[in-house]
Amino acid sequence: MAESAESSAYDLITMGRIGVDLYPLQTGVPLPQVTSFGKFLGGSATNVAVAAARLGRRTAVVTRTGDDPFGAYLHEALRDFGVDDRWVTPVPGLPTPVTFCEVFPPDDFPLYFYRLPKAPDLEIDAHELDLDAIRDTRIFWVTGTGLSEEPSRTATLAALAHRAKSGTTVFDLDWRPMFWSDPEAARPFYAEALRHTTVAVGNLDEVEVATGVREPHAAARALLDAGVELAVVKQGPKGVLAVNRKGESAEVPPLPVTVLNGLGAGDAFGGSLCHGLLAGWDLERIMRHANAAGAIVASRLECSSAMPTPAEVEQALKAGAVL
C-alpha cells in the first residue's frame, strides 16, 4: 500500500468492505432450495467505487482480501470495472469473505455474511496507508463497518485525521448490527468520524445509531451539529432528504421501479452522489440522479455489475421511472 498516487489523480478513493457476493439465480426461493448462484464482486465501499467508475470517474479502493482464488477474482473484477486495485492487498491465513442473500421481492433480501474468523478488510493497517493519496483525492469515502474492529478502526480514523476535511470526505454510516455488540458501542466512534467528515449518508436506522435521533429532519440537523456540511438521510419509500450547512435542502421522492433485488441500490446511490458532488450540481439534481441510479440497480439481480451508465440514468430520469 506504500505506492503513492499522483497529486489529485483520483476523483474518489473508498475504504472498506470487499468480498464475493453469491446471489441466487432464482427469486422467491429460500436458500435451502436454491440450486444455482451467480458470483459477483461485492462489499459496500467497493461497490461505491464501481458505481462512480461507471459514471466516468477515476476511482480506487483501499481494502484487503484473502490470499486465495476468490481474492484473485476480486482483483480481476475491479480491473474489469475500471477501479484501481493498487491498494487491495492480501492477508495470509484469512479467507476472502463470501456473502449469500435470499431474494424475495419487493422488500425482503436477507443477507448472510461469512466473515470468519475475521474479514481481511478489517485488517487494514494505518502504517500501510498511502496518506498522501488519501489527502489528495477529490472525494474520500469511509464506512461505519470500518470502525467496528481493530486495526481497521485506527486506520480509518487516522486516514480521516490526515485528510483533515480537504476536499469532500464522505462517511457512509453503514450500520450493520452483526458487526457490533450494540449501537451504544458504535456511537463514540461514529461521533469521532463525523468530526472529520464533510458529508454523512445513512438510512433512518443508521442516522439513529449515529445521532440518537430518528426523525429525518432532526437527524439531519444533528449530523450537521456533529460537524458535517451536508447530511443525506435516506427514508425508504418516502425518498431522500438532503440538508446542508447553508440552509439549503432537497427532499426527493423515489423513482418508481419494479424491485428485483434492493441490495446494492444504496451503493449506486453513493457512487452517483459522489459524481454529482464532483460535478458541482445543486442538491436537488444530485438527489434525483442518485435516486435514479439506485432504482436502476434495484431493478436488477446483481450489485456491482448492475451499476448504471450515465445514459441509463438519464433515460430513467427522462421517463420518470425505471422501465
Stockholm file with secondary structure:
# STOCKHOLM 1.0

chainA/1-323         MAESAESSAYDLITMGRIGVDLYPLQTGVPLPQVTSFGKFLGGSATNVAVAAARLGRRTAVVTRTGDDPFGAYLHEALRDFGVDDRWVTPVPGLPTPVTFCEVFPPDDFPLYFYRLPKAPDLEIDAHELDLDAIRDTRIFWVTGTGLSEEPSRTATLAALAHRAKSGTTVFDLDWRPMFWSDPEAARPFYAEALRHTTVAVGNLDEVEVATGVREPHAAARALLDAGVELAVVKQGPKGVLAVNRKGESAEVPPLPVTVLNGLGAGDAFGGSLCHGLLAGWDLERIMRHANAAGAIVASRLECSSAMPTPAEVEQALKAGAVL
#=GR chainA/1-323 SS CCCCCCTTCCSEEEESCCEEEEEESSTTCCGGGCCCEEEEEECHHHHHHHHHHHTTCCEEEEEEEESSHHHHHHHHHHHHTTEECTTEEEETTSCCCEEEECCBTTTBCCEEEECCSCCGGGGCCGGGCCHHHHHHSSEEEEEGGGGSSTTHHHHHHHHHHHHTTCSEEEEECCCCGGGSSCHHHHHHHHHHHHHTCSEEEEEHHHHHHHHSCCSHHHHHHHHHHTTCSEEEEECGGGCEEEEETTSCEEEECCCCCCCSCCTTHHHHHHHHHHHHHHHTCCHHHHHHHHHHHHHHHHTSSCSGGGCCCHHHHHHHHHHTSCC
#=GC SS_cons         CCCCCCTTCCSEEEESCCEEEEEESSTTCCGGGCCCEEEEEECHHHHHHHHHHHTTCCEEEEEEEESSHHHHHHHHHHHHTTEECTTEEEETTSCCCEEEECCBTTTBCCEEEECCSCCGGGGCCGGGCCHHHHHHSSEEEEEGGGGSSTTHHHHHHHHHHHHTTCSEEEEECCCCGGGSSCHHHHHHHHHHHHHTCSEEEEEHHHHHHHHSCCSHHHHHHHHHHTTCSEEEEECGGGCEEEEETTSCEEEECCCCCCCSCCTTHHHHHHHHHHHHHHHTCCHHHHHHHHHHHHHHHHTSSCSGGGCCCHHHHHHHHHHTSCC
//
